């Protein structure tokens, strides 16, 4: 059960990593600028942490469960992009979030009761 709980922070870390990499490439996308950008390294470090957490999860949780539950990353990304990048949350995006939660709930219910 503990490994299922580790999926949540893993997805949050992964979403913040994507945000930081986006922030690293916002102004200037030259290779020199990217290599000098602190957000590039911090985002890469967070992706590394998420990958290590994912390895621990995969040791215990079946891949057919952990990968679908990992889609919660998209929900965090939607929230982060709205709060920090002022991206709009549309009805279509909310519908997508609903289906992500629905799918995760169904997979969670059937996998935990085994």
C-alpha positions as CSV (number, residue, x, y, z in Angstrom):
1,X,0.0,0.0,0.0
2,X,2.9,2.4,0.8
3,X,4.1,2.2,-2.8
4,X,0.7,3.3,-4.1
5,X,1.0,6.4,-1.9
6,X,4.5,7.1,-3.4
7,X,2.9,7.5,-6.8
8,X,1.3,10.8,-5.7
9,X,4.5,12.8,-4.9
10,X,6.2,11.2,-7.8
11,X,3.6,12.7,-10.1
12,X,3.8,16.1,-8.5
13,X,7.6,16.1,-8.7
14,X,7.4,15.2,-12.4
15,X,4.9,18.0,-13.1
16,X,7.1,20.6,-11.5
17,X,10.1,19.2,-13.4
18,X,8.2,19.8,-16.7
19,X,7.3,23.3,-15.5
20,X,10.9,24.2,-14.8
21,X,12.1,22.8,-18.1
22,X,9.4,25.0,-19.8
23,X,10.6,28.0,-17.8
24,X,14.2,27.2,-18.9
25,X,13.3,27.5,-22.5
26,X,10.8,30.4,-22.4
27,X,13.0,33.3,-23.3
28,X,15.9,32.0,-25.4
29,X,16.2,28.4,-26.6
30,X,19.9,28.5,-27.7
31,X,22.0,25.6,-26.4
32,X,24.4,28.0,-24.6
33,X,21.5,29.8,-22.8
34,X,20.0,26.4,-21.8
35,X,23.2,25.1,-20.4
36,X,23.6,28.3,-18.3
37,X,20.0,28.2,-17.0
38,X,19.4,27.1,-13.4
39,X,15.8,26.0,-14.2
40,X,17.2,23.5,-16.7
41,X,19.3,21.7,-14.0
42,X,16.7,21.9,-11.3
43,X,14.1,20.5,-13.7
44,X,16.4,17.7,-14.7
45,X,17.2,16.9,-11.0
46,X,13.4,16.7,-10.3
47,X,12.9,14.4,-13.2
48,X,15.7,12.3,-11.8
49,X,14.0,12.2,-8.4
50,X,10.7,11.2,-10.0
51,X,12.5,8.4,-12.0
52,X,14.1,7.0,-8.8
53,X,10.7,7.1,-7.1
54,X,9.2,5.3,-10.1
55,X,11.8,2.6,-9.9
56,X,10.8,1.9,-6.3
57,X,7.2,1.9,-7.2
58,X,7.8,-0.5,-10.1
59,X,9.5,-3.0,-7.8
60,X,6.2,-3.6,-6.0
61,X,3.3,-2.2,-8.1
62,X,2.5,-3.9,-11.4
63,X,3.3,-1.8,-14.5
64,X,-0.3,-2.2,-15.6
65,X,-1.3,-0.3,-12.5
66,X,1.5,2.2,-11.9
67,X,1.6,3.6,-15.4
68,X,-2.1,4.5,-15.5
69,X,-2.0,5.9,-12.0
70,X,1.0,8.0,-13.2
71,X,-1.4,9.9,-15.5
72,X,-2.2,12.0,-12.4
73,X,0.9,13.9,-13.6
74,X,-1.3,15.5,-16.3
75,X,-3.7,16.9,-13.6
76,X,-0.9,18.5,-11.7
77,X,0.6,19.9,-14.9
78,X,-2.8,21.5,-15.7
79,X,-2.9,23.1,-12.3
80,X,0.7,24.3,-12.4
81,X,0.4,25.7,-15.9
82,X,-2.7,27.6,-14.9
83,X,-1.2,29.1,-11.7
84,X,2.3,29.9,-12.9
85,X,2.0,30.2,-16.7
86,X,-1.5,31.7,-16.8
87,X,-2.7,29.0,-19.2
88,X,-6.5,28.6,-19.5
89,X,-8.4,25.7,-18.1
90,X,-11.1,24.9,-20.6
91,X,-14.1,22.6,-20.4
92,X,-12.3,20.1,-22.6
93,X,-9.4,20.0,-20.2
94,X,-11.7,19.6,-17.3
95,X,-13.4,16.7,-19.1
96,X,-10.0,15.1,-19.6
97,X,-9.2,15.5,-15.9
98,X,-12.5,13.8,-15.1
99,X,-11.7,10.8,-17.3
100,X,-8.2,10.6,-15.8
101,X,-9.6,10.5,-12.3
102,X,-12.3,8.0,-13.4
103,X,-9.7,5.7,-14.9
104,X,-7.4,6.0,-11.9
105,X,-10.3,5.2,-9.6
106,X,-11.3,2.2,-11.5
107,X,-7.8,0.8,-11.7
108,X,-7.2,1.6,-8.1
109,X,-10.3,-0.1,-6.9
110,X,-9.6,-3.3,-8.9
111,X,-5.9,-3.5,-8.1
112,X,-6.1,-2.8,-4.4
113,X,-8.8,-5.4,-3.8
114,X,-6.7,-8.2,-5.3
